[in-house]
């Protein structure tokens, strides 16, 4: 009898969870996505789906030095066929070839026939091969005129079948990333934590002093965190992840008090059902 009761309770709980997820999904996603705008015929990024944040979200376009907006729904770009250029880094490969307001319509002389974001990435991989000589050919639309232009990328070679291991191209990418972080700094916030974790993962001793300084700044012995509402679990989680990996790699006990502080405060912010969501749960929240 007790087992039967438990089964009924479990079924009811599962049904309630499914209903809650369905309600949440419908309320966050809303109706069907609006039509994909044609940026070459007056279309604009803002198509009335600001709850999905896509009209303000652009993407880094690899080593070109450009960023671009493309249509998406909850950051899903499956139906994107155009890329609106939103930023060009001075002195980058794209500087002087692409400009803010340009629209990339395809690769070579062929319009995108699939997800523009993924197709652009594949085109970069192909252009970086020795056979292509770093020539990234793009179909650019500018002020009513479409033409094929070439963005000169560095020849990086091809990925090996064992990539990222025993792969010369992967090694070159890591070398460039390490030089950049050594010259420009690791950064801060979540981006800094991820950069530091990546630098740590290389295992290269020449970066140890930079990583130690970052770790001691991120995790001082007297660190005290305040449990309050907000997206702190994100920030604290990435910081804690780097510090724990740093300790395991180096044995530097100076960060142990900070690891404990981050871990305890993250645990205290867990909700009554064992999750965090986007925010912290305070005592009494349930």
C-alpha positions in Angstrom: 0.0 0.0 0.0 2.8 2.4 0.9 4.6 1.6 -2.3 1.5 2.3 -4.3 1.0 5.6 -2.6 4.6 6.5 -3.4 4.1 5.7 -7.0 1.0 7.9 -7.1 2.8 10.7 -5.5 5.7 10.3 -7.9 3.4 10.3 -10.9 1.6 13.4 -9.6 4.9 15.2 -9.0 6.1 14.3 -12.5 2.9 15.5 -14.1 3.1 18.8 -12.1 6.7 19.3 -13.2 5.9 18.7 -16.9 3.0 21.2 -16.6 5.2 23.7 -15.0 7.9 23.3 -17.6 5.3 23.7 -20.4 3.9 26.9 -18.8 7.4 28.3 -18.3 8.4 27.5 -21.9 5.3 29.0 -23.4 5.6 32.1 -21.3 9.3 32.7 -22.1 9.3 31.8 -25.8 5.9 33.3 -26.5 4.3 32.8 -29.9 6.0 31.5 -33.1 9.1 33.5 -34.1 8.5 36.5 -36.3 9.7 36.5 -40.0 13.4 36.7 -40.6 14.2 40.2 -41.8 15.9 40.9 -45.1 18.6 43.3 -44.2 19.1 44.3 -47.8 15.5 45.5 -48.3 14.9 47.6 -45.2 14.8 44.8 -42.6 16.2 45.6 -39.2 17.4 43.4 -36.3 14.6 44.4 -34.0 11.6 42.3 -35.0 9.6 42.5 -31.8 11.1 39.6 -29.9 13.1 41.4 -27.3 12.3 38.8 -24.7 14.8 36.6 -26.6 17.5 39.2 -26.5 18.6 38.4 -30.1 18.2 41.8 -31.6 21.0 43.1 -29.3 23.3 40.0 -29.6 26.0 40.0 -32.1 28.7 37.4 -32.6 32.5 37.4 -32.9 33.4 36.4 -36.5 36.5 34.4 -35.7 39.9 35.8 -36.6 38.5 38.3 -39.1 38.4 41.1 -36.4 34.7 41.7 -37.2 31.6 41.1 -35.2 28.2 40.6 -36.8 24.5 40.3 -36.0 22.4 37.5 -37.5 18.8 36.6 -36.9 18.2 34.2 -34.1 15.5 32.9 -31.7 16.8 32.3 -28.2 20.3 32.5 -29.8 19.3 29.7 -32.3 20.5 30.9 -35.7 19.3 28.0 -37.8 17.3 30.3 -40.1 19.9 33.1 -40.4 21.1 33.7 -44.0 22.6 37.2 -43.5 25.3 38.7 -41.2 25.1 42.4 -40.4 28.5 43.8 -39.6 28.4 45.6 -36.2 32.1 46.2 -35.4 35.5 46.1 -37.0 38.7 46.1 -35.0 41.3 48.6 -36.4 44.2 46.9 -38.1 42.4 43.5 -38.2 42.1 41.4 -41.4 38.6 42.7 -42.0 39.6 46.4 -41.6 39.2 48.2 -44.9 37.3 45.3 -46.5 34.2 45.1 -44.3 32.6 48.0 -42.6 29.9 48.6 -40.1 26.5 48.3 -41.9 27.8 45.8 -44.5 25.8 42.6 -44.9 27.6 39.3 -45.6 25.3 37.3 -47.8 27.4 34.2 -48.3 30.8 32.6 -49.0 32.5 33.2 -52.4 29.8 34.1 -54.8 27.1 31.8 -53.4 24.5 33.0 -50.8 24.2 31.2 -47.5 22.1 28.1 -47.9 22.2 27.1 -44.3 22.9 28.6 -40.8 25.0 31.6 -41.6 26.9 31.4 -38.3 28.0 27.8 -38.9 28.7 28.3 -42.6 30.9 31.3 -41.8 32.8 29.2 -39.3 33.3 26.4 -41.8 34.5 29.0 -44.4 37.2 30.2 -42.0 38.4 26.7 -41.4 38.7 26.2 -45.1 40.4 29.5 -45.8 43.1 28.9 -43.2 44.3 25.8 -45.0 47.6 25.9 -47.0 45.6 25.2 -50.2 43.5 28.3 -49.8 46.3 30.5 -48.6 44.3 32.3 -45.9 41.9 33.8 -48.5 38.4 34.1 -47.0 36.1 35.1 -49.8 32.8 36.6 -48.8 29.7 37.8 -50.7 29.4 41.4 -49.3 26.4 43.7 -49.7 27.0 47.4 -49.3 24.5 50.1 -50.1 22.7 48.1 -52.7 25.7 46.6 -54.4 26.8 42.9 -53.9 30.3 41.8 -54.7 32.8 39.1 -53.6 35.6 40.4 -51.5 38.6 38.6 -49.8 39.6 38.9 -46.2 43.2 37.8 -45.8 43.6 35.4 -42.9 46.7 33.8 -41.5 47.4 30.4 -42.9 47.0 28.0 -39.9 46.9 24.7 -41.7 44.4 22.0 -41.2 43.1 20.3 -38.1 44.5 16.8 -37.6 42.3 13.8 -37.1 43.4 13.7 -33.4 42.6 17.4 -32.8 43.0 19.0 -30.3 45.8 16.5 -29.4 48.8 16.1 -31.6 47.5 18.9 -33.9 49.9 21.6 -35.2 47.0 23.9 -36.0 45.6 23.6 -32.4 49.1 24.3 -31.1 49.3 27.5 -33.2 45.9 28.7 -31.9 47.0 28.1 -28.3 50.3 29.9 -28.9 48.5 32.9 -30.2 46.0 32.9 -27.3 48.8 32.7 -24.7 50.7 35.5 -26.3 47.6 37.7 -26.4 46.8 37.0 -22.7 50.4 37.6 -21.7 50.4 41.0 -23.5 46.9 42.2 -22.8 46.1 40.6 -19.4 43.8 37.9 -18.4 40.8 40.2 -17.9 38.2 40.1 -15.2 34.7 38.7 -14.3 33.6 35.5 -16.0 35.7 36.1 -19.1 38.8 36.5 -17.0 38.1 33.3 -15.0 37.6 31.4 -18.3 40.8 32.9 -19.8 42.7 32.0 -16.7 41.4 28.5 -16.7 42.5 28.1 -20.3 45.9 29.5 -19.6 46.2 27.1 -16.7 45.2 24.2 -18.8 48.2 24.7 -21.1 50.5 23.6 -18.3 53.1 26.1 -19.5 55.3 27.2 -16.6 56.1 30.6 -18.1 52.5 31.7 -17.3 52.6 30.6 -13.7 53.5 34.0 -12.2 50.6 35.7 -14.1 48.2 33.0 -13.0 49.4 33.2 -9.4 48.8 37.0 -9.3 45.3 36.5 -10.8 44.4 33.8 -8.3 45.5 35.8 -5.3 43.5 38.8 -6.5 40.5 36.7 -7.2 40.8 34.7 -3.9 42.4 36.7 -1.1 42.6 34.9 2.3 40.2 37.4 3.9 37.5 37.1 1.2 34.0 37.6 2.6 31.0 37.3 0.3 27.5 38.5 1.1 24.5 36.2 0.4 22.0 38.3 -1.5 19.7 38.0 -4.4 21.2 38.3 -7.9 23.1 36.2 -10.4 26.0 35.7 -8.0 26.2 31.9 -8.5 27.4 32.5 -12.0 30.2 34.8 -11.0 31.2 32.9 -7.9 30.9 29.5 -9.7 33.4 30.5 -12.4 35.8 32.0 -9.8 35.5 28.9 -7.6 36.1 26.6 -10.6 39.3 28.4 -11.5 40.6 28.6 -8.0 40.0 24.9 -7.3 41.8 23.9 -10.5 44.6 26.3 -9.8 45.0 24.7 -6.3 45.0 21.2 -7.7 47.6 22.2 -10.3 49.9 24.2 -8.1 49.3 23.2 -4.5 49.1 26.9 -3.5 47.3 26.8 -0.2 46.9 30.6 -0.1 43.7 30.2 -2.1 42.1 27.6 0.1 40.2 30.1 2.4 38.7 31.7 -0.7 37.7 28.4 -2.1 35.8 27.6 1.1 34.1 31.0 1.1 33.0 30.7 -2.5 31.8 27.1 -2.1 29.9 27.7 1.2 28.2 30.8 -0.1 27.2 29.1 -3.4 25.7 26.2 -1.4 23.8 28.6 0.9 22.2 30.2 -2.1 20.8 26.9 -3.4 17.0 26.7 -3.5 14.9 24.2 -1.6 14.6 22.0 -4.7 18.3 21.9 -5.2 18.8 24.4 -8.0 20.0 28.0 -8.4 18.4 29.2 -11.6 19.6 32.7 -12.6 19.6 33.9 -9.0 20.4 33.0 -5.4 17.8 31.8 -3.0 17.8 33.3 0.4 16.7 31.6 3.7 13.0 31.5 3.7 12.5 31.6 0.0 11.6 27.9 -0.2 
